[in-house]
């Protein structure tokens, strides 16, 4: 059975001509417990806040791997645009409305192969790739969340018509506080899941080499995977954080340590920057799009423990540079990665599509 349809926005009495003059967006989406869910919820809420009618119809998780077992929902009569995740099976795409499809990552990227299980490789190659290809063929507009993801998808699906709208963060919620100097010891922060793709196996060696002048606070993995990693005494788990606690953690840290080997966008990095937190990250995938090297953070070669150690020491030894990076980090998000900017770009895309 479908989850309840969430509808927002204008009243039922609006004239048809008025509805067509302004985009009215329907989001049929699989509830997967992922970042794509948050993307859909935030975009829908942002559209409503701008006076645009929008609704989400949540489908159960089995709609992804057994779509024939899930009833096909009918689009609302007021909808003029359908916006979907690129993994949504074509069974759920209505035939007479224009489709916008967003690529949150490209799991067919060859760079991901070393970090997939055998089951994941089979699932992505034998099922998701054909579903995604059919989804994109139906789409009137295809959007990727980063230049890196767009390029990987272009190579995989032989499509040149993929545009980029970077993900945005709520820059009114993720805000910095005034701080004169970094902590002593210098406080690094890691936020995210604990798997090899995120480079978490490097955290222990990096903090071991940094020693007692540095500390690492890290979040807990939702499945407890952080407990599998041996970490030195200068590392401390802060558990699973709600949104407000996460903002406070960003504000009180001195730098985000993010040795991820591959990101579709890097939302954690953008959140940290919005809170005025310099980022020490891998110079890989989409991360150089988010972090401006030498201005809002420091980028290191993938898997180079020595480079991450040197970057942390350099930042800790230069409070003036650290302070300048804090201000530049916030400014970069306001200019490029605010949620308001993301929503405005989608509104423009919908309007172009309808015109």
C-alpha positions as CSV (number, residue, x, y, z in Angstrom):
1,X,0.0,0.0,0.0
2,X,1.2,3.5,-0.8
3,X,2.1,5.9,2.0
4,X,-0.2,8.8,2.3
5,X,0.2,11.4,-0.3
6,X,1.6,14.7,1.0
7,X,0.2,17.7,-0.7
8,X,0.9,21.3,-0.2
9,X,0.4,24.8,-1.7
10,X,-2.5,26.4,-3.5
11,X,-6.2,25.7,-3.0
12,X,-8.4,23.4,-5.1
13,X,-10.3,26.3,-6.6
14,X,-7.4,27.7,-8.7
15,X,-8.3,28.1,-12.4
16,X,-6.6,25.7,-14.8
17,X,-5.0,28.5,-16.7
18,X,-3.4,29.8,-13.5
19,X,-2.0,26.3,-12.7
20,X,-0.4,26.1,-16.1
21,X,1.1,29.6,-15.8
22,X,3.2,28.5,-12.7
23,X,4.9,25.1,-12.3
24,X,3.0,22.6,-10.1
25,X,5.3,19.7,-9.2
26,X,4.6,16.1,-8.2
27,X,7.3,14.0,-6.7
28,X,6.6,10.2,-6.8
29,X,9.6,8.8,-4.8
30,X,10.7,5.6,-3.2
31,X,11.3,5.9,0.6
32,X,14.8,4.5,0.8
33,X,16.1,6.2,4.0
34,X,18.9,7.9,1.9
35,X,20.0,11.4,1.1
36,X,17.7,11.4,-1.9
37,X,14.8,11.3,0.5
38,X,16.1,14.4,2.2
39,X,16.7,16.1,-1.2
40,X,13.0,15.5,-2.2
41,X,11.6,16.7,1.1
42,X,13.7,19.8,1.2
43,X,13.0,20.7,-2.5
44,X,9.3,20.1,-2.0
45,X,9.1,22.3,1.1
46,X,11.2,25.0,-0.6
47,X,8.9,25.1,-3.5
48,X,5.9,25.4,-1.3
49,X,7.6,28.2,0.6
50,X,7.9,30.0,-2.7
51,X,4.2,29.7,-3.3
52,X,4.5,26.8,-5.8
53,X,2.2,23.8,-5.4
54,X,4.1,20.7,-4.8
55,X,3.4,17.2,-3.4
56,X,5.3,14.0,-2.6
57,X,3.8,10.5,-3.0
58,X,6.0,8.0,-1.1
59,X,6.4,4.5,-2.5
60,X,7.6,1.6,-0.4
61,X,11.2,0.4,-0.8
62,X,10.2,-2.6,-2.7
63,X,9.1,-0.3,-5.6
64,X,12.8,-0.1,-6.4
65,X,13.6,-3.8,-6.7
66,X,10.1,-5.3,-7.3
67,X,8.1,-2.5,-8.9
68,X,5.4,-4.8,-10.3
69,X,4.3,-5.5,-6.7
70,X,3.4,-1.8,-6.0
71,X,0.2,-0.1,-7.4
72,X,1.0,2.8,-9.7
73,X,-0.2,6.1,-8.2
74,X,-2.1,8.5,-10.3
75,X,-0.6,12.0,-10.6
76,X,-2.6,14.8,-9.0
77,X,-4.9,16.6,-11.5
78,X,-3.1,19.9,-10.8
79,X,0.4,18.6,-11.6
80,X,2.2,20.1,-14.6
81,X,5.7,18.6,-13.9
82,X,6.8,15.3,-12.5
83,X,10.2,15.3,-10.7
84,X,11.8,11.9,-9.9
85,X,15.1,10.3,-8.8
86,X,16.8,8.6,-11.8
87,X,16.4,5.2,-10.1
88,X,12.6,5.3,-10.2
89,X,11.2,2.5,-12.4
90,X,9.5,3.8,-15.6
91,X,6.4,1.9,-14.4
92,X,5.8,4.9,-12.1
93,X,6.3,7.7,-14.7
94,X,3.0,9.1,-16.0
95,X,2.8,9.1,-19.9
96,X,1.4,12.6,-20.5
97,X,3.4,14.9,-18.2
98,X,7.0,16.2,-18.6
99,X,9.6,14.4,-16.5
100,X,12.6,15.9,-14.7
101,X,15.0,13.3,-13.5
102,X,17.8,14.0,-11.0
103,X,21.0,12.0,-10.8
104,X,22.3,12.0,-7.2
105,X,25.3,9.9,-8.1
106,X,26.4,7.5,-10.9
107,X,26.9,4.0,-9.4
108,X,28.1,2.8,-12.8
109,X,31.3,4.9,-12.4
110,X,34.3,2.6,-12.8
111,X,36.0,4.3,-9.9
112,X,33.4,2.9,-7.6
113,X,34.0,-0.8,-8.6
114,X,36.7,-1.5,-5.9
115,X,34.3,-0.5,-3.1
116,X,31.3,-2.6,-4.2
117,X,30.3,-6.0,-2.9
118,X,29.7,-8.8,-5.5
119,X,25.9,-8.4,-4.8
120,X,26.1,-4.7,-5.4
121,X,27.9,-5.1,-8.7
122,X,25.4,-7.6,-9.9
123,X,22.4,-5.4,-8.8
124,X,23.7,-2.2,-10.3
125,X,24.7,-3.9,-13.6
126,X,21.8,-6.3,-14.1
127,X,18.9,-4.2,-12.8
128,X,19.6,-0.5,-11.9
129,X,21.4,0.3,-15.1
130,X,18.5,-0.7,-17.4
131,X,16.0,0.9,-15.1
132,X,18.0,4.2,-15.0
133,X,18.5,4.2,-18.8
134,X,14.8,3.8,-19.4
135,X,14.1,6.5,-16.8
136,X,16.4,8.9,-18.5
137,X,15.0,8.2,-22.0
138,X,11.6,9.3,-20.7
139,X,13.0,12.5,-19.1
140,X,12.5,15.8,-20.7
141,X,15.2,17.3,-18.5
142,X,18.1,15.5,-16.8
143,X,19.9,17.1,-13.8
144,X,23.0,16.0,-12.0
145,X,24.1,17.3,-8.6
146,X,27.7,17.9,-9.6
147,X,29.9,18.2,-12.7
148,X,31.6,15.0,-11.7
149,X,28.3,13.0,-11.5
150,X,27.2,14.6,-14.8
151,X,30.3,13.5,-16.6
152,X,30.2,10.0,-15.2
153,X,26.5,9.7,-16.3
154,X,27.3,11.1,-19.8
155,X,29.9,8.4,-20.3
156,X,27.6,5.6,-19.0
157,X,24.4,6.5,-20.8
158,X,25.9,8.4,-23.8
159,X,23.8,11.4,-23.0
160,X,25.0,14.9,-23.6
161,X,21.9,16.7,-22.4
162,X,22.7,16.6,-18.7
163,X,22.8,19.9,-16.8
164,X,24.1,20.5,-13.4
165,X,22.3,22.0,-10.4
166,X,24.5,21.6,-7.3
167,X,22.8,20.5,-4.1
168,X,22.1,23.3,-1.6
169,X,22.2,23.6,2.2
170,X,19.9,25.7,4.3
171,X,22.3,28.5,5.0
172,X,19.8,30.0,7.5
173,X,20.1,26.9,9.6
174,X,23.7,26.0,9.0
175,X,25.4,29.2,10.3
176,X,28.8,30.0,11.9
177,X,29.6,31.6,15.2
178,X,32.3,34.1,16.0
179,X,35.5,32.4,17.1
180,X,38.9,34.1,17.6
181,X,41.2,31.1,17.7
182,X,41.1,27.3,17.1
183,X,40.9,24.9,20.0
184,X,43.8,23.4,21.8
185,X,44.2,20.6,21.0
186,X,43.2,21.3,17.4
187,X,39.8,19.7,16.9
188,X,39.1,17.7,13.7
189,X,35.6,16.4,12.9
190,X,34.4,13.5,10.8
191,X,30.7,13.2,9.9
192,X,29.3,10.4,7.8
193,X,29.0,6.6,7.3
194,X,31.8,4.3,8.1
195,X,32.8,2.4,4.9
196,X,35.9,2.2,2.8
197,X,34.5,4.5,0.1
198,X,34.5,7.3,2.8
199,X,38.2,6.7,3.6
200,X,37.5,6.0,7.2
201,X,40.3,3.5,7.3
202,X,42.6,6.5,7.0
203,X,41.3,8.3,10.1
204,X,43.2,6.2,12.6
205,X,46.6,6.5,10.9
206,X,46.1,10.2,10.4
207,X,45.3,10.9,14.1
208,X,48.1,8.5,15.2
209,X,50.6,10.5,13.2
210,X,49.2,13.9,14.4
211,X,49.5,12.9,18.1
212,X,48.3,14.7,21.2
213,X,48.2,18.2,19.8
214,X,45.1,17.1,17.8
215,X,41.8,15.3,18.5
216,X,39.1,13.8,16.3
217,X,35.5,13.9,17.1
218,X,33.5,11.5,14.9
219,X,29.8,10.5,14.5
220,X,28.7,6.9,14.9
221,X,27.7,4.8,11.9
222,X,24.0,4.0,11.9
223,X,24.8,0.2,11.8
224,X,27.7,0.4,14.2
225,X,30.4,0.0,11.6
226,X,32.7,2.5,13.4
227,X,33.3,-0.1,16.1
228,X,35.2,-2.2,13.7
229,X,38.0,0.4,13.3
230,X,40.9,0.7,15.8
231,X,41.4,4.4,16.6
232,X,44.0,6.0,18.8
233,X,43.2,7.7,22.2
234,X,42.8,11.1,20.6
235,X,39.6,10.0,18.8
236,X,36.2,10.2,20.4
237,X,32.8,9.1,19.2
238,X,29.9,11.7,19.6
239,X,27.2,9.3,18.6
240,X,24.3,9.9,16.2
241,X,23.5,13.6,16.1
242,X,20.2,15.4,15.4
243,X,20.2,18.4,13.1
244,X,20.8,21.0,15.9
245,X,23.5,19.0,17.6
246,X,25.2,18.6,14.2
247,X,25.3,22.3,13.7
248,X,26.8,22.8,17.1
249,X,29.4,20.2,16.3
250,X,30.4,22.0,13.1
251,X,30.6,25.3,14.9
252,X,32.9,24.0,17.7
253,X,35.3,22.1,15.5
254,X,38.3,23.6,13.8
255,X,38.3,21.6,10.5
256,X,36.3,18.9,8.9
257,X,38.5,15.9,8.1
258,X,36.9,14.2,5.0
259,X,39.2,11.6,3.3
260,X,36.4,10.3,1.1
261,X,37.5,8.5,-2.1
262,X,34.4,9.4,-4.1
263,X,31.4,11.6,-3.6
264,X,28.4,12.3,-5.9
265,X,28.3,15.8,-4.4
266,X,29.5,16.1,-0.8
267,X,26.6,17.5,1.3
268,X,28.5,17.1,4.6
269,X,31.3,19.3,3.2
270,X,28.8,22.0,2.1
271,X,27.1,21.9,5.5
272,X,30.5,22.3,7.2
273,X,31.5,25.2,5.0
274,X,28.1,26.9,5.7
275,X,29.1,26.8,9.4
276,X,32.4,28.4,8.7
277,X,34.4,25.2,9.1
278,X,37.5,24.8,6.8
279,X,37.6,21.4,5.2
280,X,40.6,19.0,4.7
281,X,39.4,16.6,2.0
282,X,40.5,14.3,-0.8
283,X,41.2,16.0,-4.2
284,X,38.8,13.5,-5.8
285,X,35.4,13.3,-7.6
286,X,33.1,16.2,-6.8
287,X,35.0,17.5,-3.8
288,X,37.1,20.1,-5.7
289,X,33.9,21.6,-6.9
290,X,32.8,22.2,-3.3
291,X,36.1,23.0,-1.6
292,X,38.2,25.8,-3.1
293,X,41.8,24.7,-2.6
294,X,43.7,27.1,-0.4
295,X,40.7,29.4,0.2
296,X,38.0,27.3,2.0
297,X,40.1,24.3,2.8
298,X,43.0,22.0,1.7
299,X,42.8,19.2,-0.8
300,X,45.0,16.1,-0.5
301,X,45.9,13.3,-2.9
302,X,43.6,10.3,-2.3
303,X,44.9,7.8,0.3
304,X,47.9,10.0,1.2
305,X,48.0,9.9,5.0
306,X,51.1,12.1,5.0
307,X,49.4,14.8,3.0
308,X,46.4,14.9,5.4
309,X,48.7,15.1,8.4
310,X,50.7,18.0,6.8
311,X,47.5,19.8,5.9
312,X,46.1,19.6,9.5
313,X,49.4,20.8,11.0
314,X,49.7,23.7,8.5
315,X,46.2,24.9,9.4
316,X,46.6,24.5,13.1
317,X,49.9,26.4,13.0
318,X,48.4,29.5,11.2
319,X,45.4,30.9,13.1
320,X,45.2,33.9,10.7
321,X,44.9,31.6,7.7
322,X,42.4,29.4,9.6
323,X,40.2,32.5,10.3
324,X,40.4,33.7,6.7
325,X,39.2,30.2,5.5
326,X,36.3,30.3,8.0
327,X,35.0,33.5,6.4
328,X,35.7,32.3,2.8
329,X,33.9,29.0,3.5
330,X,30.7,30.7,4.6
331,X,30.9,33.1,1.6
332,X,31.3,30.3,-0.9
333,X,28.2,28.5,0.3
334,X,26.1,31.7,0.2
335,X,27.3,32.3,-3.4
336,X,27.2,28.8,-4.8
337,X,25.6,26.2,-2.6
338,X,22.6,27.8,-0.7
339,X,19.3,25.9,-0.8
340,X,17.6,29.1,-2.0
341,X,19.9,29.2,-5.1
342,X,19.2,25.5,-5.7
343,X,15.4,26.0,-5.5
344,X,15.5,29.0,-7.7
345,X,17.4,27.1,-10.4
346,X,14.9,24.3,-10.3
347,X,12.0,26.8,-10.6
348,X,13.7,28.2,-13.7
349,X,14.2,24.7,-15.2
350,X,10.5,23.9,-14.6
351,X,9.4,27.1,-16.2
352,X,11.6,26.6,-19.2
353,X,10.2,23.1,-19.6
354,X,6.6,24.3,-19.5
355,X,7.3,27.2,-21.9
